[in-house]
């Protein structure tokens, strides 16, 4: 592939270093997405069964606001930042300056094939980089529209898009890009990171994991049920920050188990398969995997499925033990296991024993309990008395920690992630203090006092 050479040449021409050029490019991207919006909505329906509302709110609308926010603040982000000099470097002035890294390789997943393809691209453009996009082959209709957007809007030496399977992905990784931005599973993330290490290529890994929800005895149960089930069954559960399991306090467990099925019916009716607001599973392979996980557990409510249209009913599982198959991996589907805890320390122990999650949610009216959970547990991001909405804020960096990923983006965090901050020190030549010159060194005793 000569795309890497062409992008390097275009980057080295210096065109992308212009802030005004970046803003123009972002505006072009905005218009291109807007033009293809109806086609994107149709493609998302074909690939994932997404309703028009869900497609716009979860994918397209967030891109519009991100682009507008980035254009508004980009000039300020790109300015050099003056830093106070220390005594050791006086007289002098110091500052940092953000510069683009070069060419960014972006791997997008299938679950949000529009948002998670273009959101990193917005950051890459804002930081002054070129980019190569690799959409997921599992969302073919959406990938085709995204390909049309990019090819009709940008020159490939600036922004290119390449469709294909794993063999294409492997070839791209071997091209030694200046940064790789990967969103997907932890297993594939490890492969990407290992391959990137051969070229010492920095990576951003947006992965997943088993994101818990803790519901304590002070929570407003109907409210909690609505927020949890909305976050879980949005996109048919195929969301990296979806609640993966619920830990509910023993004293309110029975009441909560009674409320949850009622909320499912309120959301999707007696037959969710007929609901225009409920999506489908991406592939037959993924559908079969979810069925196997479900059948290894006890179904409280739901459990129906249809292989012909990859339908799987919103399903609550109870009782569930930690050693059941569904608790050994990220679910990534409309199955919600429910476990219990005796007190908050017990809940914290259960979560802490597992790999660090991408998200954590808590429902509680106790400020003390809220604070204890936030301070006791590590997680990428999350919410108190809400689920998944933290991902919609420009002001909140989105990313994982440990097994759930590394690096973050959204808003300025994305600009920072895909920039290199160059540090500079200026000293005037008219004044030279020979503190450390070999022939004019000050005494070590005076030097010690200077650095204290």
Helices and strands as residue ranges (DSSP letters): H 3-12, G 15-17, H 19-35, H 37-48, H 52-55, I 56-60, H 61-78, E 81-83, G 87-89, E 93-100, E 103-107, H 115-126, E 130-134, H 140-153, E 159-161, H 166-173, E 179-183, H 186-197, E 202-206, E 212-215, H 221-233, G 234-237, E 245-249, G 250-252, H 253-268, G 272-274, H 284-295, E 299-301, E 305-306, E 311-312, E 315-317, G 325-327, E 335-341, H 344-352, E 357-363, H 367-376, E 379-384, G 389-392, E 398-399, G 402-404, E 405-406, E 408-409, H 412-417, E 419-426, H 444-451
